[in-house]
Amino acid sequence: MPAPDDATPAGPPWWALFAPLLVIALGWVVATPPSAGPDEPAHALRAAAVAGGQVLGAPGADPEDPRTLVEVPAGVAALPEPACFAGRPAEPASCSAPARPAPDPSAPATATTIVGRHPPAYYALVGWALRAAPGTGGLLLARAASAALCAALLATALWLAGRSRWRVLGVLAAATPMALSLTGVVNPNGAEAAAAICLWTALVLIARPGGVAARAAVPAAGISGVTLALLRPVSGLWVGIAVVAALAAARPGVPAAVLRDRRARAWAALGAAVVAFALGWLLVVGNPLLVSTVRPPVPLTYGSAVVASVLRTPAYVEQLVGVLGWLDVRLPAALHLGWLGVAAGLLVAGLRAGPPRAALALLAVAGAVAVVPALLEAGRINDLGFIWQGRYTLPLAAGVPVLAAALVAERWGDGRAVAAGRAVAAAAAVLLAALQVVALVVGLRRWTVGVEGPLALAGPGAWAPPVPPAVIVAASVLAWVVLLAVALGVRLPRRARVPSVLSRSY
């Protein structure tokens, strides 16, 4: 029998979750300078090329060089370069200038990109904007298209959570400041994180059903799983891990019931076909990687490389919570501690609340956050160095708070613990929302005036976003207030009746 926290008669309408999430994502769209997102220039070139029919770019002279030649509109090739401020946090983004003049932005130009062999689906979705309006305007439009996709996926995850405050908290904890900042730039990593959060939420709801959205979880899992598998070279791996973890954590009888469901079988078949296609793309097209500047001082065996990579887990965890931009926007230590405190609290509570099999699955997912990146990185560590970044782990790490929160909601969502538990979950959700706003302000400060610049976010030489910083922050605050009120099921008190002499009879 579902716990009362999961059995709310009616969840929030989807659009009421999508609208504030879109405002939040669009805040990052206008707050982030052109090319300030990680590897954004390369992804913009790839998007414009795919939208123009170039599914694959032309290889360069060196087969080991991951860069490919693409033909794109000159206005895209001339997008601002981040070299003057990337990696220099005290330097505002106002120093950037177009790489070279583009008298005719629509004229064809040749450029090189390091992501020319990545799966094309995401780039086809956003690339039309860069061809329709080559330049910074098209970049903003492409970002907005990406932001809308991410907001839709995250809204679906929150809608599936219903008004279970624990499940909502799990989704919010998975959507770290790093994940949300990526929703505002041209980079499939943002959509990958959002799709993974939706997939984990749907699969966990299937495995541990509760609430009115349980039937919708099957198509939601199918759509988000297919979307995820098509986004980045290793995204199919995240789909497989999520499915295996959900099966391991499922209630007795649930896997058999799912197999008897025709819709579930159809989605599973489609998902398996898409994952196979993604794997085939990776094997046939290949995914050469850039050499990292961080290399082991001496050659390592595979086992030693795995250990060395695992030891870097704290840095990767910090990055997946939030080291924004070109890894040069460091968020306050208190923000990281607050976020990790909520995530760790959910993990511990989930391990205590869940039955042994589900708790073991949760523990395995948490361990995989450290081990799987190490296994992937160690194979070529002597050739490439330490190439992993925390944002690559977001699709896997999302499973920890989502699964933990579901186990807590299922075990402690009823009885005397209802009121206290809902209050704790709501307070933690408010804390995470406040930390998201802090991350936005820190990012704005770094890009407008530099990390040591005035808190007014303006002054001589400051970068000016297309929307005033105060408006961006105010809109984000309002959107978070609305989102929390809708997602947590906050009911405003009825207006007190004021006695009026006009209503009295004498």
C-alpha positions in Angstrom: 0.0 0.0 0.0 1.6 3.3 -1.0 2.6 5.7 1.7 0.4 8.7 2.1 3.3 10.9 1.0 3.2 9.1 -2.3 -0.6 8.9 -2.7 -1.6 12.4 -3.2 -4.9 12.4 -5.2 -3.6 14.7 -7.9 -0.1 15.8 -8.8 0.8 19.2 -10.1 0.0 19.9 -13.8 3.0 19.4 -16.1 3.0 22.9 -17.6 3.1 24.5 -14.1 6.4 22.7 -13.6 7.7 23.3 -17.1 7.1 27.1 -17.1 9.3 28.0 -14.1 12.0 25.5 -15.1 12.1 27.1 -18.5 12.6 30.5 -16.9 15.4 29.1 -14.7 17.1 27.5 -17.8 16.7 30.7 -19.9 18.3 32.6 -17.0 21.5 30.6 -17.6 21.1 31.1 -21.4 21.4 34.9 -21.0 23.7 34.8 -18.0 26.4 32.8 -19.7 28.6 34.8 -22.2 28.9 33.4 -25.8 31.4 30.5 -25.8 31.7 30.5 -22.0 30.0 27.1 -21.7 32.4 24.1 -21.7 33.6 23.4 -25.3 30.6 25.4 -26.6 32.5 26.8 -29.7 33.2 23.2 -30.8 29.6 22.1 -30.2 28.2 25.1 -32.0 30.2 24.3 -35.1 29.1 20.7 -34.9 25.4 21.8 -34.6 25.6 24.1 -37.6 27.3 21.5 -39.7 24.8 18.8 -38.9 21.9 21.1 -39.5 23.4 21.8 -42.9 23.6 18.1 -43.8 27.1 17.3 -42.6 26.5 14.3 -40.4 30.2 13.7 -40.3 33.0 16.2 -40.9 36.0 15.6 -43.0 38.9 14.0 -41.2 42.2 16.0 -40.9 45.6 14.8 -42.2 46.4 13.1 -38.9 44.1 10.2 -38.1 44.9 10.5 -34.4 43.7 14.1 -34.3 40.1 14.2 -33.1 39.4 17.4 -34.9 37.4 17.3 -38.1 36.8 19.9 -40.8 33.2 21.2 -41.2 31.6 23.8 -43.5 29.4 26.2 -41.6 28.1 29.8 -42.0 30.8 32.4 -41.5 28.9 33.9 -38.7 29.1 30.7 -36.7 32.8 30.3 -37.5 33.3 33.8 -36.2 31.6 33.4 -32.8 33.5 34.9 -29.9 36.5 33.0 -28.7 36.9 32.4 -24.9 40.7 32.3 -24.9 41.1 35.6 -23.2 39.0 34.7 -20.2 38.7 30.9 -20.1 40.8 29.7 -17.2 41.4 33.3 -16.0 38.6 33.8 -13.4 39.6 37.4 -12.6 39.1 38.4 -16.3 35.5 39.3 -17.3 34.1 38.0 -20.5 34.1 41.5 -22.1 37.6 40.9 -23.4 36.4 38.4 -26.0 35.9 39.3 -29.6 34.9 37.4 -32.8 37.7 35.2 -34.0 37.7 36.9 -37.4 35.4 39.4 -39.2 32.4 37.9 -41.0 31.1 40.5 -43.6 28.5 38.0 -44.8 27.5 35.8 -41.9 25.7 33.3 -44.2 28.7 32.7 -46.5 30.2 29.3 -46.2 33.4 29.0 -44.1 35.6 26.1 -43.1 36.3 25.4 -39.4 37.5 22.6 -37.2 35.7 21.0 -34.3 36.8 18.4 -31.7 33.3 16.9 -31.5 32.8 16.1 -35.2 32.2 12.4 -34.5 29.7 12.8 -31.7 26.2 11.4 -32.3 24.2 13.9 -34.4 20.8 13.9 -32.8 21.3 16.8 -30.3 23.0 18.9 -32.9 20.2 18.5 -35.4 17.8 19.7 -32.7 19.6 23.0 -32.0 21.7 23.5 -35.2 18.8 25.0 -37.2 19.0 28.2 -35.1 22.7 28.7 -35.9 22.0 28.4 -39.6 18.9 30.6 -39.5 20.8 33.4 -37.6 24.5 32.9 -37.9 26.2 34.7 -35.0 25.5 35.4 -31.3 21.7 35.8 -31.9 21.6 32.3 -33.4 23.7 31.0 -30.5 21.2 32.4 -28.0 18.3 30.8 -30.0 20.1 27.4 -30.1 20.7 27.7 -26.4 17.0 28.4 -25.9 16.0 25.3 -27.9 18.4 23.2 -25.7 17.0 24.8 -22.6 13.5 24.0 -23.6 14.4 20.3 -24.1 16.1 20.2 -20.7 13.2 22.0 -18.9 10.7 19.5 -20.5 12.7 16.5 -19.3 13.2 17.9 -15.7 9.5 18.9 -15.6 8.5 15.4 -16.5 10.8 14.0 -13.7 9.1 16.4 -11.1 5.7 15.5 -12.5 6.4 11.8 -12.0 7.4 12.6 -8.4 3.9 13.9 -7.9 3.7 15.8 -4.6 5.8 13.3 -2.7 8.2 15.8 -1.1 10.9 13.1 -0.8 10.8 12.2 -4.4 10.8 15.8 -5.4 13.8 16.4 -3.2 15.6 13.5 -5.0 15.0 15.1 -8.4 16.2 18.5 -7.1 19.3 17.0 -5.6 20.2 15.2 -8.8 19.8 18.5 -10.8 23.0 20.1 -9.4 24.1 23.7 -10.2 26.5 22.2 -12.8 23.6 20.4 -14.4 21.4 23.4 -14.6 24.2 25.7 -15.8 24.6 23.2 -18.7 21.0 23.7 -19.7 21.8 27.2 -20.8 24.6 26.5 -23.3 25.0 24.5 -26.5 26.4 21.2 -25.2 24.6 17.8 -25.2 25.9 17.3 -21.6 23.0 19.4 -20.3 20.4 17.4 -22.1 22.1 14.2 -21.1 21.9 15.1 -17.4 18.2 16.1 -17.7 17.3 13.0 -19.6 19.1 10.8 -17.1 17.3 12.4 -14.2 14.0 11.8 -15.9 15.0 8.2 -16.8 16.1 7.4 -13.2 12.9 8.9 -11.8 10.7 6.9 -14.2 12.5 3.6 -13.7 12.5 4.0 -9.9 8.8 4.7 -10.0 8.3 1.6 -12.0 10.5 -0.5 -9.7 9.0 1.0 -6.5 5.6 2.2 -7.6 3.7 4.8 -5.7 1.4 7.7 -6.6 -0.9 8.5 -9.5 1.9 8.9 -12.1 3.0 5.2 -11.9 1.3 4.3 -15.3 2.9 7.3 -17.0 6.3 6.1 -15.9 6.6 3.5 -18.6 6.4 5.9 -21.6 8.4 8.5 -19.7 11.2 5.9 -19.2 11.0 5.0 -22.8 11.2 8.5 -24.2 13.9 9.7 -21.8 15.9 6.5 -22.3 15.8 6.8 -26.0 16.7 10.5 -25.8 19.6 9.8 -23.4 21.1 7.0 -25.6 21.3 9.3 -28.6 23.0 12.3 -27.0 26.7 11.5 -26.3 29.1 8.7 -27.1 28.8 6.8 -23.8 25.2 7.7 -23.0 24.0 4.2 -23.8 26.1 2.9 -20.9 24.1 5.2 -18.5 20.9 3.8 -19.8 22.0 0.2 -19.2 23.2 0.9 -15.7 20.0 2.7 -14.8 17.9 -0.3 -16.1 20.0 -2.8 -14.2 19.9 -0.8 -11.0 16.1 -0.4 -11.2 15.7 -4.2 -11.7 17.9 -4.9 -8.8 16.0 -2.5 -6.5 12.5 -3.5 -7.7 9.8 -4.9 -5.5 9.2 -8.7 -5.8 7.0 -9.4 -8.8 7.5 -6.0 -10.5 9.9 -7.2 -13.2 7.6 -10.0 -14.2 4.6 -7.6 -14.3 6.5 -5.2 -16.4 7.4 -8.0 -18.9 3.7 -8.8 -19.2 2.9 -5.2 -20.2 2.8 -4.8 -23.9 3.7 -1.1 -23.7 6.7 -1.8 -21.6 7.9 -4.5 -24.0 7.6 -2.2 -26.9 9.5 0.6 -25.2 12.2 -1.9 -24.1 12.6 -3.1 -27.6 12.9 0.4 -29.0 15.3 1.3 -26.3 17.5 -1.7 -26.9 17.6 -0.9 -30.6 18.6 2.7 -30.0 21.3 1.7 -27.5 22.6 -0.8 -30.1 22.6 1.9 -32.7 24.5 4.2 -30.3 27.1 1.5 -29.6 27.4 0.9 -33.3 28.0 4.6 -34.0 30.8 4.6 -31.3 32.4 1.5 -32.8 32.2 2.4 -36.5 32.6 6.2 -36.4 34.9 6.3 -33.3 35.4 8.9 -30.7 39.0 10.1 -30.6 39.7 12.1 -27.4 41.9 15.1 -26.7 45.1 14.7 -24.7 44.7 16.1 -21.2 47.1 18.5 -19.6 47.0 16.3 -16.4 49.1 13.3 -17.1 50.6 10.6 -14.8 54.3 11.3 -14.0 55.2 7.7 -14.9 53.4 5.0 -17.0 50.8 3.1 -15.1 49.4 -0.4 -15.4 45.6 -0.6 -15.9 45.0 -1.5 -12.3 47.2 1.3 -11.0 45.5 3.7 -13.4 42.1 2.7 -12.0 43.3 3.4 -8.5 44.8 6.7 -9.5 41.5 7.7 -11.2 39.4 6.6 -8.2 41.6 8.8 -6.0 40.5 11.8 -8.1 36.9 11.2 -7.2 36.6 14.1 -4.7 37.6 16.5 -7.5 35.1 14.9 -9.9 32.4 15.2 -7.3 33.2 18.8 -6.7 32.9 19.4 -10.5 29.6 17.6 -10.8 28.1 19.8 -8.1 29.5 22.9 -9.6 32.7 24.1 -11.2 31.2 26.0 -14.0 32.3 27.3 -17.4 35.8 26.2 -18.5 36.3 24.8 -14.9 37.1 28.3 -13.9 33.9 29.3 -12.0 34.4 27.8 -8.5 31.4 28.0 -6.3 31.7 28.7 -2.5 32.8 25.8 -0.3 29.7 26.3 1.8 27.5 25.6 -1.3 29.3 22.3 -2.0 29.1 21.3 1.6 25.4 22.1 1.7 24.6 20.2 -1.5 26.7 17.2 -0.6 25.2 17.2 2.9 21.7 16.9 1.4 22.8 14.2 -1.0 24.7 12.3 1.7 21.7 12.6 4.1 19.5 11.1 1.4 21.9 8.3 0.8 22.2 7.3 4.4 18.4 7.6 5.0 17.8 5.5 1.8 20.2 2.8 3.0 18.4 2.6 6.3 14.9 2.8 4.9 15.2 0.4 2.0 14.8 -3.3 2.1 18.2 -5.2 1.8 18.0 -5.8 -1.9 17.1 -2.2 -2.7 19.6 -0.8 -0.3 22.3 -2.9 -1.9 21.4 -1.6 -5.3 21.6 2.0 -4.0 25.0 1.3 -2.5 26.2 -0.2 -5.8 25.0 2.9 -7.7 26.9 5.2 -5.2 30.0 3.1 -5.6 29.7 3.2 -9.4 30.0 6.9 -9.3 33.6 6.5 -8.4 34.4 3.2 -10.1 32.8 3.5 -13.6 34.6 6.7 -14.6 37.9 5.2 -13.4 37.3 2.0 -15.5 36.6 4.2 -18.6 39.5 6.6 -18.0 42.2 4.1 -17.1 42.4 2.3 -20.5 44.2 5.2 -22.3 45.5 7.1 -19.3 49.1 6.8 -20.4 48.3 8.2 -23.8 45.7 10.9 -22.9 46.1 11.6 -19.2 43.2 12.2 -16.8 40.5 13.2 -19.3 37.4 12.7 -17.1 35.4 15.7 -15.8 32.7 15.6 -13.1 30.0 16.7 -15.5 30.4 13.5 -17.4 29.3 11.6 -14.3 26.0 13.5 -13.9 23.9 10.9 -15.6 25.1 8.2 -13.3 25.2 10.2 -10.1 21.6 11.2 -10.6 20.5 7.8 -9.6 21.8 8.1 -6.1 19.5 10.8 -4.7 16.5 9.7 -6.9 16.6 6.1 -5.7 17.4 7.0 -2.1 14.6 9.5 -1.9 12.1 6.9 -3.3 13.1 4.4 -0.6 12.7 7.0 2.1 9.3 8.1 0.8 8.2 4.4 0.7 9.4 3.5 4.2 9.0 6.7 6.3 6.2 8.5 4.4 3.4 7.4 6.7 2.5 7.2 10.4 3.8 9.8 12.8 6.7 10.6 10.6 4.6 12.1 7.8 4.5 15.7 9.1 8.1 15.8 10.3 9.4 14.0 7.2 7.6 16.3 4.8 8.9 19.3 6.7 12.5 18.1 6.5 12.2 17.3 2.8 10.6 20.7 2.1 13.3 22.5 4.1 16.1 20.6 2.2 14.4 21.5 -1.1 14.3 25.2 -0.2 18.0 25.0 0.7 18.9 23.5 -2.7 16.9 26.2 -4.5 18.7 28.9 -2.5 22.0 27.3 -3.5 21.0 27.3 -7.1 20.4 31.1 -7.0 23.8 31.6 -5.3 25.5 29.6 -8.1 23.8 31.8 -10.7 25.0 35.0 -8.9 28.5 33.6 -8.6 28.6 32.8 -12.3 27.2 36.2 -13.2 29.9 37.9 -11.1 32.7 35.9 -12.6 31.6 36.6 -16.2 30.6 40.3 -15.8 33.3 41.7 -13.6 35.6 38.8 -12.6 35.7 36.9 -9.3 37.2 39.9 -7.6 34.9 42.4 -9.1 32.2 44.5 -7.4 29.0 42.7 -6.2 27.0 45.3 -8.3 28.0 43.2 -11.3 28.7 46.3 -13.3 31.5 48.8 -13.8 34.1 49.9 -16.4 35.1 47.0 -18.6 32.3 44.7 -17.4 30.6 42.3 -19.7 26.9 43.2 -20.1 24.5 40.2 -20.6 21.6 40.8 -23.0 19.3 41.0 -19.9 20.4 43.1 -16.9 21.9 40.9 -14.1 19.4 42.1 -11.5 16.5 41.0 -13.8 18.1 37.6 -14.4 18.5 37.0 -10.7 15.0 38.3 -9.8 13.4 36.2 -12.4 15.3 33.1 -11.2 14.3 33.7 -7.6 10.6 34.1 -8.6 10.8 31.0 -10.8 12.2 28.9 -7.9 9.5 30.1 -5.6 6.8 29.1 -8.0 8.5 25.8 -8.8 8.8 24.8 -5.1 5.2 25.9 -4.4 3.9 23.8 -7.2 6.2 20.8 -6.8 5.8 20.6 -3.0 2.1 21.1 -3.1 2.2 24.3 -0.9 -1.3 25.6 -0.3 -1.7 29.2 0.3 -3.8 30.1 3.3 -7.2 31.3 2.5 -7.7 35.0 2.8 -9.1 35.9 6.2 -12.5 37.3 6.1 -12.6 40.9 7.2 -15.8 42.0 8.9 -17.4 44.9 7.2 -20.1 47.2 8.5 -21.8 46.9 5.1 -22.4 43.2 5.7 -24.1 43.7 9.0 -27.8 44.1 9.5 -29.0 46.6 11.9 
